[in-house]
Amino acid sequence: MRIHRTELEGVLVLEPEVFSDIRGFFLETYNEKTYAAAGITERFVQDNQSRSRRGVLRGLHYQVGNPQGKLIRVLQGEIYDLAVDIRPGSRSFGKWAAIHINAEEQKTIWIPKGFAHGFYTLSESADVAYKVTEFYAPREERTLLWNDPELAIPWPLRGDPIVSEKDRAGHPLRDIAT
């Protein structure tokens, strides 16, 4: 597995070894030893999967009290995946990193605790799977406003994004509770 660091400390792009032949391909999507060697030693407690159609923007989500680390893969389609550093006192607080990921390249994104996460669907549809280090806690969930001018994220929008009411009502960076 190749490990690519991003401009945010702790956020990694993991590129697995893919074995292809006339039958198709094989890869390990998760191996505890391999990930531990990359510095990811957290225990995963829940697997999630979503399907989104083109133009859907999800996020920017995070949890207070029991923040989640996320290991994200695209099973089908392509997304613009994004993490925002919301760790109090961090040198990169309010900074973000974005990565295009798709099913063909098989890359995985590791987003540790202390980051808000979201994505925008670029393909006709996208199936996204992610492992998390803490259980989903609705009372602890918060949303950072995806279009906060202070963040100035250049989302690759194709028209107005499809956004949930919860995400539309997110809070700007200056008002978030971590």
Secondary structure, 3 states (H helix, E strand, C coil): CEEEECCCCCCEEEECCCEEECCEEECCCCCHHHHHHCCCCCCCCEEEEEEEECCEEEEEEEECCCCCCEEEEEEECEEEEEEEECCCCCCCCCCEEEEEEECCCCCEEEECCCEEEEEEECCCEEEEEEEECCCCCHHHEEEECCCCCCCCCCCCCCCCCECCHHHHCCECHHHCCC
